[in-house]
Amino acid sequence: MPDASTPVPRHLAPAQVAELLGVGVDEIVALILEGRLRGARLGVPAAWRVEEQSIADYLAEQAEEARRMALWRQANAASFPELWGPPLRLGD
């Protein structure tokens, strides 16, 4: 039996997760099958349930990916040749 001080993970139905994220239920199931959301089939009949903490982890992962893409775009914009002039040629 779990210790009373240890929180029990909460599990949500894919429809609840889809509503939270503003996407379709099929997309949530696909994210579970891809391993991007932690889910398990529980109950009789078995139905998907998503661990609540995995939603927070997924959103943090998405925010980090968006941050990295913004930095990449910023770096690409700063490396346009018109900003730096023509390339230097050795031996000229």
Number of C-alpha atoms within 10 A of each C-alpha: 3 7 7 7 6 7 8 9 10 10 19 16 16 21 17 15 21 17 11 10 12 9 12 13 16 12 12 23 20 12 15 19 13 10 10 15 22 19 23 15 11 12 9 6 6 9 12 17 22 24 17 17 13 16 18 12 14 15 13 12 13 12 12 12 12 12 12 12 12 12 12 12 12 11 11 10 11 12 11 10 10 9 9 9 8 8 8 7 6 5 4 4
